[in-house]
Amino acid sequence: MPRPFLPPTAIRLQTTLNSALCTDSTDDRSEYNDTPYPETDGQRNTKRKRPKYIREGDYRSDKRSPAVIVKGPKHGLQSKGTLPQEFNVDDLTYNRAKHANTEESKLLFGLYLGVLGKAEGTTSLKVVLSNPQREVLVPSRPCKQAGNDDLDANGVSHLISLLNQEDCGDQELFAAYRRIPSPGVSYLSSKTRGKLLHRFAKPERKGRTGVFYYLTLVDDMCDASLEMSPSLWTAAIHLAGKSASTVKREDLDAAIGVWRRMEHEGNISSSSVAFNILFDLAIKSGQFRVAERIIADMKKRKAKFSRFGRVAQIFFNGLKGNARGVRRAYDDFIKAGEVVDTVVLNCVIASLIRSGEAKLAEIMYERMKEAHERLKKNTSEKAVMYPLPSQDYSAYRKASKRLGRVLGMTSYLHDKLPDHHRALQAAMPLTPDAKTFHILLSYHAHVTGDLGRFLSLLSEMEGTLSIPSHGMVYILLFQGFAIHGSKKNTRWTYPRLQRAWLSFLRAVRDYDASIQTKPRTVNRKARFAWSTETSFLEGKEQETQATAEEVEEAEEEFKEEANRIFHGTFNDAREELEDEWKYENSVYLGRTVIIACLRAFFTCGGRSAVLGVWEQIDQLWQGNLKQRDIDAVRAVLRELVPPRCN
């Protein structure tokens, strides 16, 4: 049977990655490590029909999130897939998923049908949905409601009314729940409890407030001796460990505490999902020994890593500086039948840089850039353009994670419908995104000090790929001046820093002006552009859009209790998340960029330069920052420019 058609771009990129990242042993390589094969005459002459376009709104997770849009030709299969005789298709699960009104189900069906066509796409969907370990959950069959809501109890009727309102916020809903006598879940029917738990398992915004809400419900479920599903327990583990953007040891401890409760109080054995979450938290908190123990426990229980866990293994080896381990983990990822996408390549690039293989990481980026150029020029190679680069990076990141869960199901096709699996891999564009550039810009700003390469990447990001630069890019730029500005014969000079600062101020003013005229729209016109090696100029105007919405404050009544649970100051994580969100989606004068700027001016220009830029900052910043931020900035200022003794 002839192999299915693979776009030349995909062949070139896969060949580069596999030849560079394969393990030293050549005896046990996956099928993706084969040398690329030429197209047959039949393949070249076969006319493939273009599929119907899927409307952008059909698979949009919300009004701002990028959609999965299937464009270009189906990767036509030359014969129908044949399943193993002993394989049993779960038609019931397929039908439930087909009619499920969930974002992940819509995305799954859109991807498979758009790439494989109706007949073969349907066959593939039935196969992956027959996997009992699938990552995309399918709604179970409706069951009879066990018990009734106690409408006579105080607050129950009001809570049910709010649950049915789409515009009701988490804060208002939880306040209504707290009015019910404790434990409130005991006054609710199983249907209402399930709806309430699932609502808080996916909070509106990450942060310790949302975690507190959900863990309070978990406590009440345990106090009332009510059972929770494994998925609700794993959601609790995830939220307990990810209450802040930076995972710390205490966050890992909180997650492990919930995991133990799940096994002992909930009487639920740990699944691969739970272990994958704990492993990810362990490596992100720097607890490598804990991560190794989790791997050992998984082997003992015969639990396997999911797609999420396999990517985490690549990252883990990068953190340890183990280049060979990165190669081996990537090779294992391929052998497991996982589909490679941009998120995976970003992880490999970052891990290679951490382990001293920066040249190989740059080569991978160049191949990704070439893939983007060819996809743009050659319509016959266009595949699945997902998720679209967005000015709202947070929404883009959510869409990418959702797609990752869908792709995690595709490994099940690897040995059952290999041609279909290859076609889905070929549909992945493997092009750079904002995260790719953030990784490389960070490396050159913090490590190499190669200003020319930094600016070249920035030009490619904004020009070739049309990805807008936000506040995070300015932070990296100022940090580069702070690190490299004092070196001999450096290109990170004081005049260039001054021009970079003026460009940043223009970007901030344009952003502020647009907010005043269009509260929910940002028309930011300032761009980076270097016309020569010695000048920092404003580039062509570019209009971008992003939502500028403040993260709402946590209620005062819950701060003390939340502090007790999380062993720290309640506002720290909330403000850290708010800062990160703003820098990813806007340009504003916040604590992080101010501190980076002060250190840059001190390195490049000394005491007088710091005082000069401080006069400008002092006129602009205080009305926009909280007292905690003001104190942190003033502490750095006193460190750099201590008061002179008389």
C-alpha positions as CSV (number, residue, x, y, z in Angstrom):
1,M,0.0,0.0,0.0
2,P,1.5,3.4,-1.0
3,R,2.2,5.9,1.8
4,P,-0.2,8.8,2.0
5,F,0.8,12.2,0.7
6,L,2.9,14.4,3.0
7,P,3.3,18.1,2.2
8,P,7.0,18.8,1.3
9,T,7.2,21.4,4.1
10,A,6.2,18.8,6.7
11,I,8.7,16.3,5.2
12,R,11.6,18.8,5.4
13,L,10.8,19.9,8.9
14,Q,10.3,16.3,10.2
15,T,13.6,15.2,8.6
16,T,15.5,18.1,10.2
17,L,14.0,17.4,13.7
18,N,14.4,13.7,13.5
19,S,17.9,13.7,12.3
20,A,18.9,16.2,14.9
21,L,16.9,14.9,17.9
22,C,16.9,11.2,17.5
23,T,18.8,9.2,20.1
24,D,22.2,7.8,19.6
25,S,20.8,4.4,18.9
26,T,19.6,3.9,15.4
27,D,18.2,0.4,15.9
28,D,14.9,1.4,17.4
29,R,13.5,4.5,15.7
30,S,10.0,5.4,15.0
31,E,8.5,5.5,11.6
32,Y,8.9,9.3,11.6
33,N,12.7,8.9,11.5
34,D,12.6,7.3,8.0
35,T,14.3,9.3,5.3
36,P,11.8,11.3,3.3
37,Y,10.3,9.5,0.4
38,P,9.6,11.1,-3.0
39,E,6.1,11.5,-4.3
40,T,4.9,9.0,-6.9
41,D,3.7,10.1,-10.3
42,G,0.2,9.1,-9.2
43,Q,0.4,11.3,-6.2
44,R,1.6,14.2,-8.2
45,N,-1.1,13.9,-10.8
46,T,-4.0,13.2,-8.4
47,K,-6.3,16.1,-8.2
48,R,-7.4,16.6,-4.6
49,K,-10.6,18.6,-4.0
50,R,-10.6,21.4,-1.6
51,P,-12.9,20.9,1.4
52,K,-15.6,23.2,2.3
53,Y,-14.5,26.0,4.6
54,I,-15.6,25.7,8.1
55,R,-17.0,28.9,9.3
56,E,-14.8,30.7,11.8
57,G,-17.6,31.0,14.4
58,D,-18.3,27.3,14.4
59,Y,-15.4,26.3,16.7
60,R,-14.7,29.5,18.6
61,S,-14.4,29.0,22.3
62,D,-15.4,32.5,23.0
63,K,-15.7,35.9,21.3
64,R,-12.0,36.6,21.7
65,S,-10.4,33.1,21.4
66,P,-8.8,32.1,18.1
67,A,-10.7,29.5,16.2
68,V,-9.5,26.3,14.6
69,I,-10.1,26.9,10.9
70,V,-9.5,24.1,8.5
71,K,-8.2,25.4,5.1
72,G,-6.5,23.9,2.1
73,P,-6.7,20.4,0.7
74,K,-7.7,17.3,2.6
75,H,-4.7,15.1,3.0
76,G,-6.4,12.6,0.8
77,L,-6.1,8.9,1.8
78,Q,-5.7,6.7,-1.2
79,S,-7.6,3.8,0.4
80,K,-10.1,3.3,3.2
81,G,-8.7,2.5,6.6
82,T,-9.1,-1.0,7.8
83,L,-9.4,-1.6,11.6
84,P,-8.0,-4.7,13.4
85,Q,-10.7,-7.4,13.5
86,E,-10.7,-7.6,17.3
87,F,-11.3,-3.8,17.7
88,N,-14.7,-2.9,19.0
89,V,-16.0,0.5,18.0
90,D,-18.0,2.4,20.7
91,D,-20.8,3.9,18.6
92,L,-22.7,5.1,21.6
93,T,-19.8,7.3,22.8
94,Y,-19.4,8.6,19.3
95,N,-23.0,9.6,19.0
96,R,-22.9,11.4,22.4
97,A,-19.7,13.3,21.4
98,K,-21.3,14.2,18.0
99,H,-24.2,15.9,19.7
100,A,-22.2,17.3,22.7
101,N,-22.3,21.1,22.8
102,T,-18.7,21.4,24.2
103,E,-15.8,23.3,22.7
104,E,-13.5,20.4,22.7
105,S,-16.0,18.1,20.9
106,K,-16.6,20.7,18.2
107,L,-12.9,21.2,17.8
108,L,-12.2,17.4,17.6
109,F,-14.9,16.9,14.9
110,G,-13.8,20.0,13.0
111,L,-10.2,18.9,12.8
112,Y,-10.8,15.3,11.8
113,L,-13.5,15.9,9.3
114,G,-11.7,18.9,7.8
115,V,-8.4,17.0,7.3
116,L,-9.6,13.5,6.5
117,G,-13.0,14.1,4.9
118,K,-16.4,12.9,6.1
119,A,-16.0,9.2,5.6
120,E,-12.5,8.6,6.9
121,G,-12.8,11.4,9.4
122,T,-15.9,9.7,10.9
123,T,-14.1,6.4,11.1
124,S,-11.1,8.0,12.9
125,L,-13.4,9.7,15.3
126,K,-15.1,6.5,16.2
127,V,-11.7,4.9,16.9
128,V,-10.3,7.6,19.1
129,L,-13.6,8.0,21.0
130,S,-13.5,4.2,21.7
131,N,-10.4,4.7,23.7
132,P,-11.3,4.5,27.4
133,Q,-8.3,6.7,28.3
134,R,-9.2,9.5,25.9
135,E,-8.3,13.0,27.0
136,V,-11.4,14.8,25.7
137,L,-14.3,13.8,28.0
138,V,-17.6,13.0,26.5
139,P,-20.8,13.8,28.4
140,S,-22.3,10.7,30.0
141,R,-25.8,9.6,29.4
142,P,-28.3,11.6,31.3
143,C,-29.3,9.9,34.5
144,K,-32.2,10.3,36.7
145,Q,-31.7,13.0,39.3
146,A,-30.9,11.6,42.7
147,G,-32.8,13.6,45.3
148,N,-34.3,17.0,45.0
149,D,-33.1,20.5,45.9
150,D,-34.2,21.6,49.3
151,L,-35.9,24.7,48.2
152,D,-37.0,25.5,51.8
153,A,-33.5,25.9,52.9
154,N,-32.1,29.4,53.1
155,G,-30.5,30.6,49.8
156,V,-31.0,27.4,47.7
157,S,-33.6,28.9,45.4
158,H,-31.4,32.0,44.8
159,L,-28.4,29.9,44.1
160,I,-30.2,27.8,41.5
161,S,-31.5,31.0,39.8
162,L,-28.0,32.3,39.5
163,L,-26.6,29.0,38.2
164,N,-29.0,29.4,35.2
165,Q,-27.8,32.9,34.4
166,E,-25.0,33.0,31.9
167,D,-23.8,36.4,33.0
168,C,-23.5,35.6,36.7
169,G,-19.9,35.9,37.9
170,D,-18.0,33.5,40.2
171,Q,-17.9,36.0,43.0
172,E,-21.6,36.5,43.1
173,L,-22.4,32.8,42.7
174,F,-20.0,31.8,45.5
175,A,-21.4,34.5,47.8
176,A,-24.9,33.0,47.2
177,Y,-23.6,29.5,48.0
178,R,-22.2,30.7,51.3
179,R,-25.6,31.9,52.4
180,I,-26.8,28.2,52.4
181,P,-26.3,26.5,55.8
182,S,-23.1,24.5,55.9
183,P,-22.3,22.2,54.2
184,G,-24.3,23.8,51.4
185,V,-23.9,20.9,49.0
186,S,-26.0,18.6,51.2
187,Y,-29.1,20.8,50.4
188,L,-28.6,20.4,46.7
189,S,-29.6,17.7,44.3
190,S,-26.9,15.7,42.5
191,K,-27.7,17.6,39.3
192,T,-27.3,21.0,40.9
193,R,-24.2,19.9,42.8
194,G,-22.6,18.7,39.5
195,K,-23.4,21.9,37.8
196,L,-22.0,24.0,40.6
197,L,-18.8,21.9,40.9
198,H,-18.1,22.0,37.2
199,R,-18.6,25.7,37.1
200,F,-16.0,26.4,39.8
201,A,-13.6,23.7,38.4
202,K,-13.0,26.0,35.5
203,P,-12.8,29.5,37.1
204,E,-13.3,32.7,35.2
205,R,-9.7,33.7,35.9
206,K,-6.8,31.9,37.5
207,G,-5.8,32.9,40.9
208,R,-6.2,32.0,44.5
209,T,-9.7,33.3,44.8
210,G,-11.0,30.8,42.2
211,V,-9.0,28.0,43.9
212,F,-10.4,28.9,47.3
213,Y,-14.0,28.8,45.9
214,Y,-13.5,25.3,44.4
215,L,-11.6,23.8,47.4
216,T,-14.3,25.1,49.7
217,L,-16.8,23.0,47.7
218,V,-14.5,20.0,47.8
219,D,-14.3,20.4,51.6
220,D,-18.1,20.5,51.8
221,M,-18.4,17.4,49.6
222,C,-16.1,15.5,52.0
223,D,-17.8,16.8,55.1
224,A,-21.2,15.7,53.7
225,S,-19.7,12.3,52.7
226,L,-20.7,12.9,49.1
227,E,-18.7,11.3,46.2
228,M,-16.8,13.2,43.6
229,S,-15.8,11.9,40.2
230,P,-12.1,11.4,39.4
231,S,-12.2,14.4,36.9
232,L,-13.4,16.7,39.7
233,W,-10.6,15.5,42.0
234,T,-7.9,16.0,39.3
235,A,-9.3,19.5,38.7
236,A,-8.8,20.2,42.4
237,I,-5.2,19.0,42.2
238,H,-4.5,21.1,39.2
239,L,-6.1,24.3,40.7
240,A,-4.3,23.8,44.1
241,G,-1.0,23.8,42.3
242,K,-1.6,26.5,39.7
243,S,-3.0,29.2,41.9
244,A,-0.2,31.5,40.7
245,S,1.7,31.9,37.4
246,T,4.9,30.7,39.2
247,V,4.7,27.3,40.9
248,K,6.4,27.3,44.3
249,R,7.1,24.5,46.7
250,E,4.0,25.3,48.8
251,D,1.8,25.1,45.7
252,L,3.2,21.6,45.0
253,D,2.6,20.7,48.7
254,A,-1.0,21.9,48.4
255,A,-1.6,19.8,45.2
256,I,-0.1,16.7,46.9
257,G,-2.4,17.3,49.9
258,V,-5.4,17.2,47.6
259,W,-4.1,14.1,45.8
260,R,-3.8,12.3,49.2
261,R,-7.3,13.3,50.1
262,M,-8.5,12.0,46.8
263,E,-7.0,8.6,47.5
264,H,-7.9,8.3,51.2
265,E,-11.1,10.3,51.6
266,G,-12.4,10.0,48.1
267,N,-11.3,6.3,47.8
268,I,-10.2,7.0,44.2
269,S,-7.0,5.5,42.8
270,S,-4.7,7.9,41.0
271,S,-5.1,7.9,37.3
272,S,-2.4,8.9,34.7
273,V,-4.0,12.3,34.6
274,A,-3.4,12.9,38.3
275,F,0.3,11.8,38.0
276,N,0.9,13.9,35.0
277,I,-0.4,17.0,36.8
278,L,1.8,16.3,39.9
279,F,4.8,15.6,37.7
280,D,4.4,18.9,35.9
281,L,4.0,20.8,39.2
282,A,7.1,19.1,40.6
283,I,9.4,20.1,37.8
284,K,8.0,23.7,37.5
285,S,8.5,24.2,41.3
286,G,12.1,22.9,40.9
287,Q,11.5,19.8,43.0
288,F,13.4,17.4,40.8
289,R,13.6,14.6,43.4
290,V,9.9,14.7,43.9
291,A,9.5,14.5,40.1
292,E,11.7,11.4,40.1
293,R,9.7,9.8,42.9
294,I,6.5,10.5,40.9
295,I,8.0,8.7,37.9
296,A,8.9,5.7,40.1
297,D,5.4,5.6,41.6
298,M,3.9,5.7,38.1
299,K,6.1,2.7,37.0
300,K,5.1,0.8,40.1
301,R,1.4,1.4,39.4
302,K,1.9,0.9,35.6
303,A,0.5,4.3,34.8
304,K,1.6,5.9,31.6
305,F,2.4,9.5,30.6
306,S,-0.2,11.3,28.5
307,R,0.7,13.8,25.8
308,F,0.8,16.5,28.5
309,G,3.2,14.4,30.6
310,R,5.5,13.5,27.7
311,V,5.9,17.2,26.8
312,A,6.7,17.8,30.5
313,Q,9.4,15.1,30.3
314,I,11.1,17.0,27.5
315,F,10.9,20.2,29.6
316,F,12.2,18.3,32.7
317,N,15.4,17.1,30.9
318,G,15.9,20.6,29.7
319,L,15.8,22.0,33.2
320,K,18.4,19.4,34.2
321,G,20.6,20.5,31.3
322,N,20.5,17.0,29.9
323,A,20.6,17.4,26.1
324,R,20.7,13.6,25.5
325,G,17.6,13.3,27.8
326,V,15.8,16.0,25.7
327,R,16.6,14.0,22.5
328,R,15.4,10.8,24.1
329,A,12.2,12.3,25.5
330,Y,11.4,13.8,22.1
331,D,12.1,10.4,20.4
332,D,9.8,8.7,23.0
333,F,7.1,11.3,22.2
334,I,7.3,10.4,18.5
335,K,7.3,6.6,19.2
336,A,4.2,6.9,21.3
337,G,2.4,8.2,18.3
338,E,1.9,11.7,19.5
339,V,1.3,14.5,16.9
340,V,4.0,17.2,16.8
341,D,2.7,20.8,16.8
342,T,4.1,24.2,17.5
343,V,3.6,23.9,21.3
344,V,5.8,20.7,21.3
345,L,8.5,22.3,19.1
346,N,8.5,25.4,21.4
347,C,9.2,23.1,24.4
348,V,12.0,21.3,22.5
349,I,13.6,24.6,21.5
350,A,13.5,25.9,25.1
351,S,14.8,22.6,26.4
352,L,17.7,22.5,23.9
353,I,18.7,26.1,24.8
354,R,18.7,25.2,28.5
355,S,20.9,22.2,27.9
356,G,23.5,24.0,25.8
357,E,22.2,23.1,22.3
358,A,21.3,26.7,21.2
359,K,22.5,26.3,17.7
360,L,20.2,23.3,17.1
361,A,17.4,25.3,18.6
362,E,18.1,28.2,16.1
363,I,18.1,25.7,13.2
364,M,14.7,24.4,14.3
365,Y,13.4,27.9,14.4
366,E,14.7,28.6,10.9
367,R,12.9,25.4,9.6
368,M,9.7,26.6,11.3
369,K,10.0,30.0,9.6
370,E,10.6,28.3,6.3
371,A,7.4,26.3,6.8
372,H,5.5,29.5,7.4
373,E,6.8,31.1,4.2
374,R,6.0,28.0,2.1
375,L,2.5,27.7,3.6
376,K,1.9,31.4,2.8
377,K,3.1,31.1,-0.8
378,N,2.0,27.6,-1.8
379,T,-1.7,27.1,-1.4
380,S,-1.3,23.4,-2.2
381,E,0.5,22.9,1.0
382,K,-1.8,24.8,3.2
383,A,-3.0,22.7,6.1
384,V,-4.8,23.4,9.3
385,M,-4.1,27.0,10.3
386,Y,-4.7,26.8,14.1
387,P,-5.1,28.7,16.4
388,L,-4.7,31.9,14.6
389,P,-2.0,34.3,15.9
390,S,-3.9,36.7,18.2
391,Q,-3.3,40.1,19.8
392,D,-4.9,38.5,22.8
393,Y,-2.1,36.1,23.7
394,S,-4.0,34.7,26.7
395,A,-6.9,33.6,24.5
396,Y,-4.4,32.2,22.0
397,R,-2.8,30.2,24.7
398,K,-6.1,28.8,25.9
399,A,-7.0,27.8,22.4
400,S,-3.6,26.1,22.0
401,K,-4.0,24.1,25.2
402,R,-7.5,23.0,24.1
403,L,-6.1,21.8,20.8
404,G,-3.3,19.9,22.6
405,R,-6.0,17.9,24.5
406,V,-7.6,17.1,21.2
407,L,-4.3,16.0,19.6
408,G,-3.6,13.9,22.6
409,M,-6.4,11.6,21.4
410,T,-4.7,11.1,18.0
411,S,-2.0,8.8,19.3
412,Y,-4.6,6.1,19.6
413,L,-4.7,6.0,15.8
414,H,-1.0,5.3,15.5
415,D,-1.2,1.5,15.3
416,K,-4.9,1.2,14.3
417,L,-5.2,3.6,11.4
418,P,-1.5,4.7,10.6
419,D,-2.3,6.4,7.3
420,H,-5.0,8.6,9.0
421,H,-2.5,9.3,11.8
422,R,0.2,10.4,9.3
423,A,-2.4,12.6,7.5
424,L,-3.3,14.4,10.7
425,Q,0.4,15.0,11.5
426,A,0.9,16.4,8.0
427,A,-1.9,18.8,8.6
428,M,0.0,20.5,11.4
429,P,1.6,23.7,10.1
430,L,4.6,23.6,12.5
431,T,5.1,27.4,12.2
432,P,6.4,29.8,14.9
433,D,4.1,31.6,17.3
434,A,4.5,34.3,19.9
435,K,5.9,31.8,22.4
436,T,8.6,30.7,20.0
437,F,9.8,34.3,19.7
438,H,9.6,34.9,23.5
439,I,11.9,31.9,24.1
440,L,14.5,33.1,21.6
441,L,14.3,36.8,22.5
442,S,14.8,35.9,26.2
443,Y,17.8,33.8,25.3
444,H,19.5,36.6,23.3
445,A,18.6,39.3,25.8
446,H,19.6,37.4,28.9
447,V,22.4,35.1,27.8
448,T,24.2,35.8,24.5
449,G,23.7,39.6,24.4
450,D,23.5,39.4,20.6
451,L,21.6,42.6,20.0
452,G,21.6,42.2,16.2
453,R,20.0,38.8,16.5
454,F,17.4,40.1,19.0
455,L,16.4,42.8,16.6
456,S,16.3,40.5,13.7
457,L,13.9,38.2,15.5
458,L,11.8,41.1,16.5
459,S,11.6,42.2,12.9
460,E,10.6,38.7,11.8
461,M,8.0,38.5,14.5
462,E,6.3,41.8,13.6
463,G,6.9,41.8,9.9
464,T,7.0,38.3,8.4
465,L,4.6,36.7,10.9
466,S,2.5,39.7,11.8
467,I,2.7,38.9,15.6
468,P,2.4,42.1,17.6
469,S,4.9,42.9,20.3
470,H,3.5,43.7,23.7
471,G,4.9,44.9,27.0
472,M,6.9,41.7,27.5
473,V,9.2,42.5,24.6
474,Y,10.1,45.9,26.1
475,I,10.8,44.1,29.4
476,L,13.2,41.7,27.7
477,L,14.9,44.6,25.8
478,F,15.4,46.7,29.0
479,Q,16.7,43.6,30.8
480,G,19.2,43.1,28.0
481,F,20.5,46.6,28.5
482,A,20.8,46.0,32.3
483,I,22.8,42.8,31.8
484,H,25.0,43.7,28.9
485,G,25.3,47.5,29.0
486,S,28.4,47.5,31.1
487,K,30.5,45.1,29.0
488,K,33.4,46.3,26.9
489,N,32.7,47.1,23.2
490,T,29.0,46.4,23.8
491,R,26.3,47.3,21.4
492,W,23.9,47.8,24.3
493,T,24.8,51.5,24.5
494,Y,23.3,54.4,26.4
495,P,22.1,56.3,23.3
496,R,20.3,53.2,22.1
497,L,18.7,52.7,25.5
498,Q,17.4,56.3,25.4
499,R,15.8,55.7,22.0
500,A,14.3,52.4,23.2
501,W,12.8,54.3,26.2
502,L,11.3,56.9,23.9
503,S,9.8,54.2,21.8
504,F,8.3,52.6,24.8
505,L,6.8,55.9,26.0
506,R,5.2,56.4,22.6
507,A,3.7,52.9,22.8
508,V,2.3,53.6,26.3
509,R,0.8,56.9,25.2
510,D,-0.8,55.4,22.1
511,Y,-2.2,52.6,24.2
512,D,-3.6,55.0,26.9
513,A,-5.2,57.3,24.2
514,S,-6.9,54.4,22.5
515,I,-8.3,53.1,25.9
516,Q,-9.8,56.5,26.5
517,T,-11.6,56.6,23.1
518,K,-12.4,52.8,22.9
519,P,-12.4,51.3,26.3
520,R,-12.2,47.7,25.1
521,T,-10.0,48.2,22.0
522,V,-6.3,49.0,21.8
523,N,-5.0,50.7,18.6
524,R,-1.3,50.6,19.3
525,K,0.8,52.2,16.6
526,A,4.3,52.2,18.0
527,R,6.5,49.5,16.6
528,F,10.1,48.5,16.9
529,A,12.2,49.1,13.8
530,W,16.0,49.6,13.4
531,S,16.9,51.3,10.2
532,T,20.6,51.1,10.9
533,E,22.8,49.6,13.5
534,T,23.0,52.8,15.4
535,S,19.5,54.1,15.3
536,F,16.3,53.1,17.1
537,L,13.3,54.6,15.2
538,E,9.6,54.3,15.2
539,G,8.4,51.9,12.4
540,K,5.4,51.8,10.2
541,E,2.0,52.1,11.9
542,Q,0.2,48.9,12.7
543,E,-3.2,48.6,14.3
544,T,-3.7,45.9,16.8
545,Q,-6.5,45.0,19.1
546,A,-6.5,43.6,22.6
547,T,-8.9,43.6,25.5
548,A,-7.7,45.7,28.4
549,E,-9.8,44.5,31.4
550,E,-8.6,44.7,35.0
551,V,-8.7,41.6,37.0
552,E,-11.4,42.2,39.7
553,E,-10.3,42.3,43.3
554,A,-10.9,39.4,45.6
555,E,-13.6,39.9,48.3
556,E,-12.2,41.1,51.6
557,E,-14.2,38.6,53.6
558,F,-12.3,35.7,52.1
559,K,-8.7,37.0,52.2
560,E,-7.8,35.9,55.7
561,E,-9.1,32.4,55.2
562,A,-7.3,32.1,51.8
563,N,-4.1,33.3,53.4
564,R,-4.4,30.5,55.9
565,I,-4.9,27.9,53.3
566,F,-2.0,29.0,51.0
567,H,0.5,30.1,53.6
568,G,1.2,33.5,52.1
569,T,-0.1,36.9,51.2
570,F,-3.3,36.6,49.3
571,N,-2.7,39.4,46.8
572,D,0.8,38.2,45.7
573,A,-0.4,35.7,43.2
574,R,-3.4,37.7,42.0
575,E,-1.2,40.7,41.2
576,E,1.4,38.5,39.6
577,L,-1.2,37.0,37.3
578,E,-2.6,40.5,36.6
579,D,0.9,41.8,35.6
580,E,1.5,38.8,33.4
581,W,-1.8,39.2,31.6
582,K,-1.3,42.9,31.0
583,Y,2.2,42.5,29.7
584,E,1.1,39.8,27.3
585,N,-1.8,41.8,25.9
586,S,-0.9,45.5,26.2
587,V,1.9,48.1,26.8
588,Y,1.7,49.8,30.1
589,L,4.0,51.3,32.8
590,G,4.0,48.6,35.5
591,R,6.3,47.5,38.2
592,T,8.3,44.9,36.2
593,V,9.1,47.2,33.3
594,I,9.9,50.1,35.6
595,I,12.4,48.0,37.5
596,A,14.0,46.7,34.4
597,C,14.2,50.2,33.0
598,L,15.8,51.6,36.2
599,R,18.4,48.9,36.2
600,A,19.1,49.4,32.5
601,F,19.7,53.1,32.9
602,F,22.0,52.5,35.9
603,T,24.1,50.0,34.0
604,C,24.4,52.1,30.9
605,G,24.4,55.7,32.3
606,G,25.0,55.6,36.0
607,R,23.4,57.6,38.8
608,S,22.6,60.6,36.8
609,A,20.9,58.6,34.1
610,V,18.7,56.8,36.7
611,L,17.7,60.1,38.2
612,G,16.9,61.5,34.8
613,V,14.6,58.7,33.7
614,W,13.1,58.6,37.2
615,E,11.8,62.1,36.8
616,Q,9.8,61.0,33.8
617,I,8.5,57.8,35.4
618,D,7.5,59.6,38.6
619,Q,5.1,61.8,36.6
620,L,3.4,58.9,34.9
621,W,3.3,55.8,37.1
622,Q,1.8,56.2,40.6
623,G,-1.8,56.6,39.6
624,N,-1.7,53.2,37.8
625,L,0.0,51.1,40.5
626,K,-0.9,49.6,43.8
627,Q,1.0,50.5,46.9
628,R,2.8,47.2,46.9
629,D,4.2,47.9,43.5
630,I,5.2,51.5,44.5
631,D,7.1,50.1,47.5
632,A,9.0,47.6,45.3
633,V,10.0,50.2,42.8
634,R,11.2,52.6,45.5
635,A,13.2,49.9,47.1
636,V,15.1,49.2,43.8
637,L,15.6,53.0,43.4
638,R,17.1,53.3,46.8
639,E,19.4,50.3,46.0
640,L,20.6,51.9,42.8
641,V,20.8,55.5,44.0
642,P,21.2,55.5,47.8
643,P,20.8,58.8,49.5
644,R,24.1,60.7,49.9
645,C,25.2,61.5,53.4
646,N,25.8,65.1,54.3
